Each structure stands twice: as structure tokens, then as C-alpha cells.
């Protein structure tokens, strides 16, 4: 009996080993019963039929168990093989997502960027236009700018508001006099040169700016187009110098009276003042004789 069991085990092992070789240890197919029985017949023909059937049944069970185990191993191996591929695919997907995000960020909000670009272009064009205008202005010769007394024409304050008028008076003359003169001080409180260009009064037919010049020992009167008032200085209108002429008096000038005088400056600002009539010492008669308009004339009766 023991001998038969030993023979049975050896036969079983041999047949099972051959089955494994046939399956290549990689197939998940189960050996068919007919194949198992034929192999048992080849390896142990001397065994009884009952023993052969029992042996075939045992080998068949072992084959099924082995097949199941091989299937599990193959599945596990396949999953392991897929894992790197899935990881690689995941990495590729992440990379594509990042690239897509960069593209989206690049083209995000294109309208504000376009507006900023357009604004920059418009600013550049305006600067070029300003430079072109400046170059044209600089190319035009201006003798006034070359003057040492030149000051910018654009003033922060009107001239009339920064000129202080001090001690105005008009010379009293007899009733038959045709002309007279006005004297005063103009104090420039600003840091820019100012100009007096016109004077007006209803008491005379003409009102003009005059000055007195010494030519070869003779004092002569000369009409001025304008009177400069230097910055932070006082321009004095006095007998024998700059003064305002009243030519063709329409009414007598008596001491204690007053006349209205309008001063017009270069920036077209104006100021009207009241000038009292007074008697004060004048220049010697020799100085006055050179300006017939300054002398009182006697009308023929």
C-alpha cells in the first residue's frame, strides 16, 4: 500500500511538472481532463484505473488552482505595467494644462491692453505735435525776445492789479491854456516787467506819453509808445522827465479840482484813477520853451 502511494505521488509530480512545462508557466488555461488522463497513461500505465482516475482528479484541481494564481499574477503585472503609463499620461496632462493656462493668461483681457497701447500712441503723437510746434516757434526770429528787458508775455496777474499808483497830480493852468501835464509814481509790485501803453481822459482831445531829452544842451519833448516799469521798481513821472501830456484841454484845471485818468497796460488790463489838480514847482522856463504843448498859451481876444 505504501509503495502504491509513493508511486502515486511521484507520478503526480511528474505529470504536473510536464503540465507546467506545456503551459509555459504563463498561460491561464486549465488542462482538459482528457489531456491529464493521457499523460497519466503515458507516465504510469501500470497503475490501476481507479488510481489513475483519482490522480487525474487531483492534478485537475491543482491545475485549476495554478491557473487562477497565474491569472492573478498576470493581472497584477499588467496593472504595474499600466501604472507608469498612467503616471506619464497624468504628467503630460498636467503639462498641457499648464501650457493652456499660460496661453489663456497671455491672451486674457486683451481689450484693456489694447486701450493702454492706444493711449500710449496718442500720448506720443501729442508730444511730437508739441515739439513740432515749439520748433516752429523757436525758428521765428523775435527781436523783442532778444531785448535785455524782455519778459514773458503770459503774466500770472493782470498788470493793473500789481501796479501801485502813488502821488498823482495834474498841473493847474489858467483858463485860456490849451495843454497841461500829469505826474505820478508807478510802483511795480511783481517780479516781471510791466508796460504802460495808453492813457485816456475826457478833459483833453489827446492824451499822450511823453519824455524830455537833452540834445546839445537843449531840452526837447518826445512822444513815447510805451513806458517800461521794471520789476520791483518805481517808474517816476516828473517834470523834466517822463510825463503824461493833456493836449487840447476842454475845460479849465483849477487847484482843488480833479480829473479822471485811465491807464492801459500791455496786457490790456486797465485802471481808472482820480488825479487832483495842484500847483507845484516846475522846470525852468528855458526847459519848457522847447515844448510849446507844455506851455500855457494866451488866446487872442
Rosetta blueprint (number, residue, H / E / L):
1 X L
2 X H
3 X H
4 X H
5 X H
6 X H
7 X H
8 X H
9 X H
10 X H
11 X H
12 X H
13 X H
14 X H
15 X H
16 X H
17 X H
18 X H
19 X H
20 X H
21 X H
22 X H
23 X H
24 X L
25 X L
26 X L
27 X L
28 X L
29 X L
30 X L
31 X L
32 X L
33 X H
34 X H
35 X H
36 X H
37 X H
38 X H
39 X H
40 X H
41 X H
42 X H
43 X H
44 X L
45 X L
46 X L
47 X L
48 X L
49 X H
50 X H
51 X H
52 X H
53 X H
54 X H
55 X H
56 X H
57 X H
58 X H
59 X H
60 X H
61 X H
62 X H
63 X H
64 X H
65 X H
66 X H
67 X H
68 X H
69 X H
70 X H
71 X H
72 X H
73 X H
74 X H
75 X H
76 X H
77 X H
78 X H
79 X H
80 X H
81 X H
82 X H
83 X H
84 X H
85 X H
86 X H
87 X H
88 X H
89 X H
90 X H
91 X H
92 X H
93 X H
94 X H
95 X H
96 X H
97 X H
98 X H
99 X H
100 X H
101 X H
102 X H
103 X H
104 X H
105 X H
106 X H
107 X L
108 X L
109 X L
110 X H
111 X H
112 X H
113 X H
114 X H
115 X H
116 X H
117 X H
118 X H
119 X H
120 X H
121 X H
122 X H
123 X H
124 X H
125 X H
126 X H
127 X H
128 X H
129 X H
130 X H
131 X H
132 X H
133 X H
134 X H
135 X H
136 X H
137 X H
138 X H
139 X H
140 X L
141 X L
142 X L
143 X H
144 X H
145 X H
146 X H
147 X L
148 X L
149 X L
150 X L
151 X L
152 X L
153 X L
154 X L
155 X L
156 X L
157 X L
158 X L
159 X H
160 X H
161 X H
162 X H
163 X E
164 X E
165 X E
166 X E
167 X E
168 X E
169 X E
170 X E
171 X E
172 X L
173 X L
174 X L
175 X L
176 X L
177 X L
178 X L
179 X E
180 X E
181 X E
182 X E
183 X E
184 X E
185 X E
186 X E
187 X E
188 X E
189 X L
190 X L
191 X L
192 X L
193 X L
194 X E
195 X E
196 X E
197 X E
198 X E
199 X E
200 X E
201 X L
202 X L
203 X L
204 X E
205 X E
206 X E
207 X E
208 X E
209 X E
210 X E
211 X E
212 X E
213 X E
214 X E
215 X E
216 X L
217 X L
218 X E
219 X E
220 X E
221 X E
222 X E
223 X E
224 X E
225 X L
226 X L
227 X E
228 X E
229 X E
230 X L
231 X L
232 X L
233 X L
234 X E
235 X E
236 X E
237 X E
238 X L
239 X L
240 X L
241 X L
242 X L
243 X E
244 X E
245 X E
246 X E
247 X E
248 X E
249 X E
250 X L
251 X L
252 X L
253 X L
254 X L
255 X L
256 X L
257 X L
258 X E
259 X E
260 X E
261 X E
262 X E
263 X E
264 X E
265 X E
266 X L
267 X L
268 X L
269 X L
270 X E
271 X E
272 X E
273 X E
274 X E
275 X E
276 X E
277 X E
278 X E
279 X L
280 X L
281 X L
282 X L
283 X L
284 X L
285 X H
286 X H
287 X H
288 X H
289 X L
290 X L
291 X L
292 X L
293 X L
294 X L
295 X L
296 X L
297 X L
298 X L
299 X L
300 X L
301 X L
